[in-house]
Amino acid sequence: MPSRTCSTAPPARWCAPDAAPGYEDPSNNAAYVQSNTTSLTSQISDLKDREATEQEMINNYQTMIEAQFTAMETTLATLQSQSAQLAAELGYTTSSTSSSSSASSVTPTTSTSSTGS
C-alpha cells in the first residue's frame, strides 16, 4: 500500500497521496513551484514534438493529394483528347454542355455522299 505524507498543521489536516517531491509539504512553495514548472515544461516540449510530427504528416498528405490531383487532370485531358479523335474518325461531333460538369453529348453526323451505283 502506498504511503501518504500528512501534515497536521492547523487549520486542518492535509495529506498528499504518493506525492512528488515538494508536494508533501504545502509550506515548501519553492519545491511545489519547481515541480510544477518542470512538469509543465516537459508537457510543452512533448506537445511541440507532437505538433511538429503531425504538421509533417499533414504536409506529406497534402503533397500526395496534390500529386494525385495533377495526375487525374492529366489523365482526364488525355481521355478527352482521345475521345475527340475517336469521334472525329467515326464521324461524330462532340458538343460540350453548358453545365459545370465535363459531360459532353455525341451526335452522329449524316453522310450525304453517295456511291455511284
C-alpha positions as CSV (number, residue, x, y, z in Angstrom):
1,M,0.0,0.0,0.0
2,P,1.4,3.4,-0.9
3,S,2.5,5.6,1.9
4,R,0.9,9.0,2.4
5,T,2.6,12.1,3.7
6,C,0.4,14.1,6.0
7,S,0.7,17.4,7.8
8,T,-1.1,18.0,11.0
9,A,-0.5,21.8,10.9
10,P,-3.5,23.9,11.6
11,P,-6.1,24.8,10.3
12,A,-6.8,21.3,9.0
13,R,-5.1,18.0,8.4
14,W,-3.6,17.7,4.9
15,C,-2.4,14.5,3.1
16,A,-0.9,14.0,-0.3
17,P,-1.1,10.5,-1.8
18,D,2.3,9.4,-3.2
19,A,3.2,13.0,-3.9
20,A,6.2,14.0,-5.9
21,P,9.0,15.9,-4.1
22,G,7.7,19.3,-3.0
23,Y,4.1,18.2,-2.8
24,E,4.3,16.5,0.6
25,D,4.8,19.8,2.4
26,P,2.5,22.6,1.4
27,S,4.6,25.1,3.2
28,N,7.5,24.3,0.8
29,N,6.4,26.7,-2.0
30,A,9.7,26.6,-3.9
31,A,9.7,22.8,-4.3
32,Y,6.0,22.9,-5.3
33,V,6.6,25.6,-7.9
34,Q,9.8,23.9,-9.2
35,S,8.0,20.6,-9.6
36,N,5.1,22.1,-11.4
37,T,7.4,24.1,-13.7
38,T,9.4,21.0,-14.6
39,S,6.2,19.1,-15.3
40,L,4.7,21.8,-17.4
41,T,7.9,22.4,-19.3
42,S,8.1,18.7,-20.1
43,Q,4.4,18.7,-21.3
44,I,5.1,21.7,-23.5
45,S,8.1,20.0,-25.0
46,D,6.1,16.9,-25.7
47,L,3.3,18.9,-27.3
48,K,5.7,20.8,-29.5
49,D,7.2,17.5,-30.7
50,R,3.8,16.1,-31.4
51,E,2.8,19.3,-33.3
52,A,5.9,19.0,-35.5
53,T,5.2,15.4,-36.2
54,E,1.6,16.0,-37.1
55,Q,2.4,19.0,-39.2
56,E,4.9,16.9,-41.2
57,M,2.2,14.3,-41.7
58,I,-0.2,16.9,-42.9
59,N,2.4,18.3,-45.3
60,N,3.1,14.9,-46.7
61,Y,-0.6,14.2,-47.1
62,Q,-1.1,17.5,-48.9
63,T,1.8,16.7,-51.3
64,M,0.3,13.3,-52.1
65,I,-3.2,14.7,-52.7
66,E,-1.8,17.4,-55.0
67,A,0.2,14.9,-57.0
68,Q,-2.9,12.7,-57.3
69,F,-5.0,15.6,-58.5
70,T,-2.4,16.6,-61.1
71,A,-2.3,13.0,-62.3
72,M,-6.1,12.9,-62.5
73,E,-6.2,16.2,-64.5
74,T,-3.5,14.8,-66.9
75,T,-5.4,11.6,-67.4
76,L,-8.7,13.5,-68.0
77,A,-7.1,15.7,-70.6
78,T,-5.7,12.6,-72.4
79,L,-9.0,10.9,-72.3
80,Q,-10.8,13.9,-73.6
81,S,-8.3,14.2,-76.5
82,Q,-8.7,10.5,-77.3
83,S,-12.5,10.9,-77.2
84,A,-12.4,13.8,-79.7
85,Q,-10.0,11.9,-82.0
86,L,-12.3,8.8,-82.0
87,A,-15.4,10.9,-82.5
88,A,-13.8,12.6,-85.5
89,E,-12.7,9.3,-87.0
90,L,-16.1,7.8,-86.5
91,G,-17.9,10.9,-88.0
92,Y,-19.4,12.1,-84.7
93,T,-19.4,15.6,-83.5
94,T,-19.0,16.4,-79.9
95,S,-20.5,19.4,-78.2
96,S,-19.9,20.4,-74.6
97,T,-22.8,21.2,-72.4
98,S,-23.1,24.5,-70.6
99,S,-23.2,22.9,-67.2
100,S,-20.1,23.0,-64.9
101,S,-19.5,19.3,-65.4
102,S,-17.3,18.0,-68.2
103,A,-20.1,15.8,-69.8
104,S,-20.5,16.0,-73.5
105,S,-23.0,14.8,-75.9
106,V,-22.1,12.9,-79.1
107,T,-24.2,13.3,-82.2
108,P,-23.7,11.2,-85.3
109,T,-23.3,13.2,-88.5
110,T,-25.2,12.1,-91.6
111,S,-23.3,11.5,-94.7
112,T,-24.8,12.9,-97.9
113,S,-22.3,11.4,-100.3
114,S,-23.5,8.6,-102.4
115,T,-21.7,6.0,-104.3
116,G,-22.4,6.0,-107.9
117,S,-24.1,2.7,-108.5
